[in-house]
Amino acid sequence: MKDEPVRPEGTDGVVTAAEIARLAGVTRAAVSNWRRRHGDFPVPVGGGTGSPLFSLPEVRSWLEGQRKGREASAEVRLWERLRAEYGDDTLGGLTAVAEILAEGAAGGTVAPGPDGGEGAGALRALVAELTDGVSPGTLLAELTARLVEAPGRAGSEGVTSARLIEAIRYAAGPPAGTVLDPACGIGSLLFAFADRATGLFGQDVVPGHARFAGLRARVAGLTAVTSVTVRAGDSLREDAYPELKADLVVCEPPVGAADWGREELLLDARWEFGVPSRAESELAWLQHCYAHTAPGGRVVMVMPTSVAYRKAGRRIRAEIVRRGLLTEVIALPAGLAASHSLPVHLWVLRRSADGPAGSPREAGPVRMTDLGGPDADAAFDGGSGRSTEVPRIDLLDDTVDLTPAAHVAARLTDYAGEYAALRAAIARQTALLDGLLPPMEAGAGGGLAEGASVSLSELARAGLIELSEDAARSTSGQLDSDYLNGFLRSAANNRRSTSASGTFRLDARGARVPQMGIAEQRRYGAAFRTLSAFEESVRELTELSRRAAVLARDGLTSGALLPPSDADAS
C-alpha cells in the first residue's frame, strides 16, 4: 500500500486526510468514515480524487463543533487496550484484531462483545465499533500502516517500507505469474504484487510474522482473487516450497546474519555459484532465490551496498556475471530500508528461458543505475544520465565491483570538460576572495565589551527585533540586522552558549550586543556582511577544490585524463 505523500500541515491553509487524522488523533480510516457519515463534513477545496485537500479553518471548526479529538476515539481506545494486554508485542495485539476481522471478512460483520466486558469481549466490541461503515480490509490496512509508521517500532526486520516496495516493483518490470518471497515478514512486499500475480507464496522464520501475513491476505480479500500461501520456517534450513519454481522471486533478506546455517548446508545443491562464506549470508539468500526461479523467471534482491565489492563474495559475483544472469544493479538512496538507515542496492537476475540451466545468455551488458542521490523521493527511473550499460568483460576484473556509482561516473563523466570548468571556477573564486576581505584599522580594544550593552531578549520583548534559534531580524529603523547577527556570534556570546561539558548551542535570547547609534551599527553591519560573503566564498572554493582533486585523481587513474606534458608543467 503506497502511503499518501506527507505534506507540512497547514501549507497554504489546506490539509490532507492524513493530516486531519493526526490533528484529531485518529486513523485515516476514521476520517474516511466521518466523510461518509457526516453530511456537514468540509468538502475538498483542491487536490485529486485519491488525495483531496481540505480547508484547515473549516476542518478545525468542524472538529471543534463535533468535539472530535477531545474524547478518546475508538481507535485510541483500541491501541490503549492493545498496549495494556500485549505490552510491547504490538504485532501480537494486531494479530488478535486481524483474527476478529477475518471472521467479519468472511461473515460480513463483526459481532460486538458483551457490553462493558473485559478481555476478548471488550476488544471485539472496539473492533465492531471501528468497522461500522469501514470494511475489515480497510481497517486492518490502516492499523498496519500505523504499526509500520510508529517511531521506535520494534520488529522492523519484518517490514519492507512503502518506498522500497515501490522501487522493487519498478525493478521487477512487467506483470509476473507466481511470486515468491522467502523472507516475507508481515507480507507487505509479497502482497504488493497481488495485482499482477497468479499465485503468492511467502515464508518467514518468525511464526508471528507468517501468521499475521496470512490473516492480512484473508482480511484484504486477496485469497478470493488469487492463491495465497504463507508458511512459517527458516527458508535456508527448512525450505517450505522445495519444488516451487516462481516467475518472480522478491526478497529483502536479514542483514548480516552470521548464523545462517553454512556448516550444515555446505553440500546443498542451491550453491550453484559457490558456497557463501559465513559473512556473506546475503549471497546465500540470492542463490536460494535463484534456485526457485522458473525458466525466464526473475529475481529482485535487496542487498547491502558492501555485498557489491566485499572480497569474500568476489567469486560468486564473478560467476553470476560470467554466466550472464545479472541484468541490472540499482543503487537506492539511504533511508529506504525499514530496519536501518543505510543505502541499499537492488540486484536483478534472470534465468535463461532456454538451454541448459545456468548457460551464458546472448545479451551481455549489465545495466548499472545510480539512484543513490540525496533525494529519497526522486522517481525510480534510469533517466537524467544516471544509468549506463557495462559489458560483462569490464566487470570481470580482480575486484568484480558491482557498485553502480563507480561505473556510471566513469562512463558518463566528461572528465576533460568538467576539469577545465572547475579550474576556471576556482580561478574566478580566488580572484573574488582577493577583493572580499576588507582592510581594517587597529582599535583601542576592550571598549565595546566593557561598555553598555543590551540583551536580544529585551529587544525582542520591546518588539524591535524578531528572533529565531540562530538569527535576529530588525523590525525597527533603530537597529541594523547585520550588526545584530555579527555581534550575536561574538566570542563573549559564544562562551555563553557553551556548556560546562563543552557542548555548543547558540543561545540567541541570552546574547548581548553593545549599544551604539544607528549610523555606527550600519558601519559594523557592512563589515559583518562582507565577512559573511568572504566565509561563504571560502566554503565554495573549498568545495570546488575538493571536486577538482577527486575528478583529476579519478580521471588520471581511469585513463580519462593525462598528466601535463613537460612543457605544460614548466
Buried (B, 14 or more C-beta within 10 A) or exposed (E): BEBBEEBEBEEEEBBBBBBBBBBBBBBBBBBBBBBEEEEEBBEBBEBEEEBBBBBBEBBBEBBEEBEBBEEEBBBBBBBEBBEEBBEEBBBBBBBBBBBBBBBBBEEEEBEBBEEEEEEBBBBBBBBBBBBEEBBBBBBBBBBBBBBBBEEEBEBBBBBBBBBBBBBBBBBBBEEBBBBBBBBBBBBBBBBBBBEBBEBBBBBBBBEBBBBBBBBBBBBBEBBEEBEBBBBBBBBBEEBBBEEBBBBBBBBBBBBEBEEBBBEEBEEBEBBBBBBBBEBBBBBBBBBBBBBBBBEEBBBBBBBBBBBBBBEBBBBBBBBBBBBBBBBBBBBBBBBBBBBBEEBBBBBBBBBBEEEEEBEEBEEEBBBBBBBBBEEBEBEBEBEEEBBBEBEBEEBEEEBBBBBBBBBBBBBEBEBEEBBEBBEEBBEEBEEBBEEBEEEEEEEEEEEBEEEEBBBBBEBBEEEBBEBEEEBBEBBEEEBBBBBBBBBBBBEEBBEEBBEEEEEEEBBBEEBBBBEBEBEEBBEBBBBBBBBBBBEEBBEBBEEBBEBBEEBBEBBEEBEBBEEEEEEEEE
